Amino acid sequence: MFFLFNGSSEAADVFGNDEVGRQQSFLHPQFGWIFGMKIFPVSNFVGDADSKQDLWQPGPKYYRHTVLPQENLSTFDSYKVMDHLYRENHPDVACRYETLMAKTVSRIPLMTHSIWLTNLDNPVELTDEFIRWFKESCSLHKMDKGWKHYLWVQDRNKLPKTVRALESAGVEIKEVYRELSRACHQLNKS
């Protein structure tokens, strides 16, 4: 710790053979040597940074120098796969109109699902405003382009106004309990 308090210390005293640390640090006119705060993985005194590289520090250096070698994975191959996944799935690429339209089959089904649960002893219909919003939302995803819209309810007979309004707009009404019991029955058969 002598070098911290000695006004005549040089950066070479701290950095040893670490040329990168020496290049990233600088002599501040008022405060003296600045050792690259928050730049180095473990410490401002980068002479020991290489020996502490296997300490857990979140980020690519830890992944590259510790995780990949422990798992016997090639750094090059791993980064090649990550680069491919990044390029394929990054929103700037994956969500571009040209990219989406280039695919013949959408990876995501063109369906919207909404659910309305209410007390079956005292059911509450959807408000006119909500029905208007629902229809407007469905109009953004047109059925003639392949979209399907579903509203899930407990019992369609308890919500006649809602069912009438939305079925007239092309929304398919599904009953949660009926579909679940049908699915369970099919599972029991197999």
PLY file of the C-alpha trace (Angstrom):
ply
format ascii 1.0
element vertex 190
property float x
property float y
property float z
element edge 189
property int vertex1
property int vertex2
end_header
0.00 0.00 0.00
3.06 2.21 0.04
2.35 3.50 -3.45
-1.03 4.93 -2.39
0.50 7.40 0.01
3.82 8.16 -1.63
3.60 11.28 -3.79
6.49 10.12 -5.98
4.93 6.80 -7.09
4.69 6.13 -10.79
1.97 4.23 -12.67
4.52 1.53 -13.46
4.64 0.69 -9.72
0.98 -0.32 -9.87
0.63 -1.80 -13.33
3.69 -4.00 -13.51
3.54 -5.69 -16.93
-0.06 -4.66 -17.69
0.36 -2.47 -20.76
-3.42 -2.15 -21.29
-3.90 -0.85 -17.76
-1.08 1.61 -18.26
-2.64 2.89 -21.50
-6.13 3.28 -20.01
-4.94 5.21 -16.96
-3.82 8.81 -16.97
-2.25 11.49 -14.82
-4.93 13.98 -13.77
-3.49 17.49 -13.28
-5.22 17.97 -9.91
-5.77 14.46 -8.52
-2.77 12.52 -9.77
-2.89 9.05 -11.31
-6.38 7.82 -12.25
-6.43 4.06 -12.59
-9.48 3.59 -14.83
-12.28 3.36 -12.26
-15.04 0.91 -13.25
-13.16 -0.10 -16.39
-11.35 -3.13 -15.04
-13.07 -6.36 -14.03
-12.07 -6.53 -10.36
-9.89 -3.73 -9.16
-8.54 -0.33 -10.04
-5.09 -1.83 -9.63
-5.05 -3.90 -12.76
-1.78 -5.61 -12.06
-3.79 -8.36 -10.33
-6.84 -8.28 -12.64
-5.77 -11.31 -14.68
-5.41 -13.47 -11.59
-8.92 -12.50 -10.47
-10.54 -13.12 -13.84
-12.18 -16.30 -12.56
-14.00 -14.46 -9.77
-17.68 -14.09 -10.50
-18.32 -10.86 -12.32
-21.41 -10.64 -14.51
-20.72 -9.94 -18.13
-18.97 -11.20 -21.22
-15.48 -11.42 -19.70
-16.65 -13.82 -17.00
-18.60 -15.83 -19.56
-15.69 -15.97 -22.02
-12.86 -16.64 -19.54
-14.63 -18.77 -16.93
-17.93 -20.33 -18.02
-16.94 -21.46 -21.52
-13.67 -23.14 -20.42
-15.42 -24.88 -17.50
-18.01 -26.28 -19.90
-15.34 -27.27 -22.47
-17.00 -25.08 -25.10
-15.17 -23.36 -27.92
-15.24 -19.59 -27.53
-15.34 -19.12 -31.29
-18.25 -21.55 -31.80
-20.20 -20.10 -28.88
-19.85 -16.55 -30.12
-20.73 -17.68 -33.65
-24.02 -19.17 -32.36
-24.76 -16.09 -30.22
-24.08 -13.81 -33.18
-26.46 -15.85 -35.34
-29.18 -15.75 -32.66
-28.69 -12.02 -32.13
-28.93 -11.27 -35.84
-31.97 -13.49 -36.28
-33.92 -12.34 -33.21
-32.96 -8.71 -32.63
-36.10 -6.55 -32.93
-34.43 -4.27 -35.47
-34.08 -7.30 -37.74
-36.78 -9.75 -36.69
-39.59 -7.18 -36.54
-38.91 -5.41 -39.82
-41.78 -5.60 -42.28
-39.53 -7.01 -45.02
-38.28 -9.77 -42.72
-41.74 -10.72 -41.54
-43.21 -10.71 -45.05
-40.33 -12.79 -46.46
-41.49 -15.80 -44.45
-44.22 -17.88 -46.01
-45.49 -19.18 -42.68
-45.61 -16.98 -39.60
-43.79 -18.38 -36.58
-46.46 -16.91 -34.32
-50.08 -17.97 -34.89
-52.29 -15.11 -36.03
-54.66 -15.27 -33.06
-55.77 -12.99 -30.29
-57.17 -14.38 -27.05
-59.05 -12.42 -24.42
-60.84 -13.68 -21.34
-63.78 -12.33 -19.38
-64.40 -13.89 -15.97
-67.41 -12.87 -13.92
-69.48 -14.08 -11.00
-71.82 -16.67 -12.50
-74.46 -15.98 -9.85
-74.49 -12.27 -10.73
-72.81 -11.97 -14.16
-71.55 -8.63 -15.44
-71.64 -7.99 -19.20
-68.83 -6.17 -20.96
-69.52 -2.44 -21.11
-70.35 -0.82 -24.45
-67.05 1.05 -24.27
-65.09 -2.17 -23.74
-66.93 -3.87 -26.61
-66.06 -0.89 -28.84
-62.39 -1.14 -27.80
-62.43 -4.89 -28.39
-63.88 -4.51 -31.90
-61.40 -1.74 -32.69
-58.52 -3.93 -31.53
-59.75 -6.81 -33.69
-60.07 -4.49 -36.70
-56.31 -3.87 -36.52
-55.75 -7.58 -37.22
-58.08 -8.38 -40.08
-59.63 -11.81 -40.44
-59.24 -11.73 -44.22
-55.47 -11.65 -43.59
-55.71 -14.87 -41.56
-56.31 -13.52 -38.05
-58.65 -15.28 -35.61
-60.05 -13.63 -32.50
-61.27 -15.49 -29.42
-63.09 -14.38 -26.29
-63.05 -16.92 -23.49
-65.97 -16.84 -21.02
-67.26 -19.18 -18.35
-70.79 -19.57 -19.76
-71.92 -17.86 -22.97
-75.58 -18.09 -21.88
-74.85 -15.75 -18.94
-73.52 -12.97 -21.25
-76.04 -12.71 -24.14
-75.36 -9.04 -24.99
-71.59 -9.54 -25.10
-71.84 -12.74 -27.13
-74.22 -11.15 -29.66
-72.09 -8.02 -30.11
-68.77 -9.81 -30.53
-69.98 -12.72 -32.65
-71.44 -10.19 -35.08
-67.90 -8.77 -35.38
-66.45 -12.22 -36.16
-65.07 -13.00 -32.70
-65.37 -16.67 -31.73
-66.70 -17.18 -28.20
-65.21 -20.13 -26.32
-66.28 -21.47 -22.95
-63.39 -22.16 -20.59
-65.00 -25.00 -18.65
-66.33 -26.77 -21.75
-62.94 -26.65 -23.52
-61.07 -27.78 -20.40
-63.43 -30.70 -19.80
-63.16 -31.70 -23.48
-59.35 -31.59 -23.30
-59.31 -33.60 -20.05
-61.68 -36.15 -21.55
-59.41 -36.57 -24.59
-56.37 -36.98 -22.33
-58.14 -39.66 -20.33
-58.94 -41.57 -23.54
-55.31 -41.75 -24.58
0 1
1 2
2 3
3 4
4 5
5 6
6 7
7 8
8 9
9 10
10 11
11 12
12 13
13 14
14 15
15 16
16 17
17 18
18 19
19 20
20 21
21 22
22 23
23 24
24 25
25 26
26 27
27 28
28 29
29 30
30 31
31 32
32 33
33 34
34 35
35 36
36 37
37 38
38 39
39 40
40 41
41 42
42 43
43 44
44 45
45 46
46 47
47 48
48 49
49 50
50 51
51 52
52 53
53 54
54 55
55 56
56 57
57 58
58 59
59 60
60 61
61 62
62 63
63 64
64 65
65 66
66 67
67 68
68 69
69 70
70 71
71 72
72 73
73 74
74 75
75 76
76 77
77 78
78 79
79 80
80 81
81 82
82 83
83 84
84 85
85 86
86 87
87 88
88 89
89 90
90 91
91 92
92 93
93 94
94 95
95 96
96 97
97 98
98 99
99 100
100 101
101 102
102 103
103 104
104 105
105 106
106 107
107 108
108 109
109 110
110 111
111 112
112 113
113 114
114 115
115 116
116 117
117 118
118 119
119 120
120 121
121 122
122 123
123 124
124 125
125 126
126 127
127 128
128 129
129 130
130 131
131 132
132 133
133 134
134 135
135 136
136 137
137 138
138 139
139 140
140 141
141 142
142 143
143 144
144 145
145 146
146 147
147 148
148 149
149 150
150 151
151 152
152 153
153 154
154 155
155 156
156 157
157 158
158 159
159 160
160 161
161 162
162 163
163 164
164 165
165 166
166 167
167 168
168 169
169 170
170 171
171 172
172 173
173 174
174 175
175 176
176 177
177 178
178 179
179 180
180 181
181 182
182 183
183 184
184 185
185 186
186 187
187 188
188 189
